[in-house]
Amino acid sequence: ARIAFLQGERKGQENLKNDLVRRIKMLEYALKQERAKFHKLKYGVELQQGDMRPPPEEP
């Protein structure tokens, strides 16, 4: 019973970690989009960066 409890707890922690990592990636992407938008407004040209694509979804 103790093993099953610990396995369930570990699975919950893994799910929490994956959720937080996904949220961090989403926020990083949104920040890059904002920076690109304001760069274009300020300088009138688009930011020349190749990583402006959304992060790939992980299973």
N, C-alpha and C positions, 0 to 999 in steps of 0.2 A: 504494500500500500504506500509506503514511504517513497519507493522508486517511482511509482505512478504519479504521486503528488509532485515530486521534483521534476519529472519529465513534463508535466503539464505547466508547471511554473516556468520552466526553461522555454517551452513553446510560446508562452505568453510574452516572455521577455524578447524572444526573437521577433515576434509580430510587432511589438512596440518599437524595437530598433528599426525594423524595415519601414514602418510607418514614418518614423522621425527622419530617416534618411531620405525617403521620398519627399517629405515636406521641405527638407533643406534644399534638395535639388530644385524643387518648384520655386522656392524663394530666390535661389541663385539665378535661375532663368529669368524670373520677373525683374530682378535687379538689373541684369544685363539689358533687358528690353527697355527699362526706364532710362538707363544710362545712354543707350543708343538713341532713344527718342529725344532726350535733352541735348545730346551732342548735335543731332541734326537740326534742332531748333536754334542752337547757339551758333553753329558754324555753317549751316546750310548744306552740309554734305553728310552722307551716311558714314557711319563708322565702318572701317574696313577690317572686320574680324570674321573669321570663318566659323566661330563657335556660337553663332546666334540661333542655332537650331535648338528645339526643345530636347531635353535629355531623353534617351531611349527608355522605354518602360521595361522594368525588370519583372520577371515572373514571380 
